[in-house]
Amino acid sequence: MSVRQEMQPAGAGSAAIAAPLVSIRGLTKQYGGHVANSNIDLDIFPNEVMALVGDNGAGKSTFIKMISGVVTPTSGTIRIAGEPVFMTAPSIAREKGIETLHQNLALVDVFTPQENIFMGREIQRRVLGAIPSLDHAEMRRQTISLFEELGLKAPDMTKMVRALSGGQRQAIGIARLLLDRNVKLIIMDEPMAALGVEESRLVLELIERLRDKGYAVFIISHNLEHVFQIADRIAVLKTGRMVGTVRRADVEHDEVVSMIVGGRMPQRLTSH
């Protein structure tokens, strides 16, 4: 198997996909004399789950910040659906269909699920044709519809999110992203961190549903067990450099550990 073959998508229905959704070439970020990311190449395809792994300090956070517009690259290119994009702000990433679900989820604990989902995008109606008022019924209806699309039971709409489980909170965060129908790529930073076994299973199933609906999902995780359960392909970073990208089905757990620690592709995957 060639390295080029390893770069191809491996998700459900991926055989018909030729072009990547996001194509990254030579992406580099320097802070003075410190190189956080160096000359990174990566393709992310629709309808797949890509996992990014590496030790602490490998450069994962900086890389994700460049894709999501938080940090401007020093050099390199990002193409989305074949078009070059100069990613200088999160608003540009969102405009191009890239949304990021951060580890803290950025939920307001004292808001209900629908209030969190529609925060900043509240739906209004006119009372007596003139007085503006929040349309709570419509926001509730759309919130329930979003959960139905995700194949999930909607949480109690009367509860504050601080009273909900970690898995339910993750689902609310994802539903909020999907309210924007332009979303194509969802970046998830440690989505199973601090979750119990059952809640982690529910989040993994949710990620599978997103992939099956055609989204690209890019997860950052330290948990290789979860990565091997959900990822179609695995990208490994070490000291700011891309070690390589492998199909989950083509590697063993120990080989990925060796890539993380040793910074080299398995020899059997580099031969033609």
Secondary structure as UniProt FT lines:
FT   HELIX           3..6
FT   TURN            12..13
FT   HELIX           14..16
FT   STRAND          22..31
FT   TURN            32..33
FT   STRAND          34..44
FT   TURN            46..47
FT   STRAND          49..53
FT   TURN            56..57
FT   HELIX           60..67
FT   TURN            68..69
FT   STRAND          75..80
FT   TURN            81..82
FT   STRAND          83..84
FT   HELIX           90..95
FT   TURN            96..97
FT   STRAND          98..101
FT   TURN            103..106
FT   TURN            109..110
FT   HELIX           113..117
FT   TURN            118..120
FT   STRAND          124..127
FT   TURN            128..130
FT   STRAND          131..134
FT   HELIX           136..149
FT   TURN            150..151
FT   TURN            157..158
FT   HELIX           161..163
FT   HELIX           166..178
FT   TURN            181..182
FT   STRAND          185..189
FT   TURN            191..194
FT   HELIX           197..212
FT   TURN            213..214
FT   STRAND          216..220
FT   HELIX           224..230
FT   STRAND          233..238
FT   TURN            239..240
FT   STRAND          241..247
FT   HELIX           248..250
FT   HELIX           253..262
FT   HELIX           267..270
//
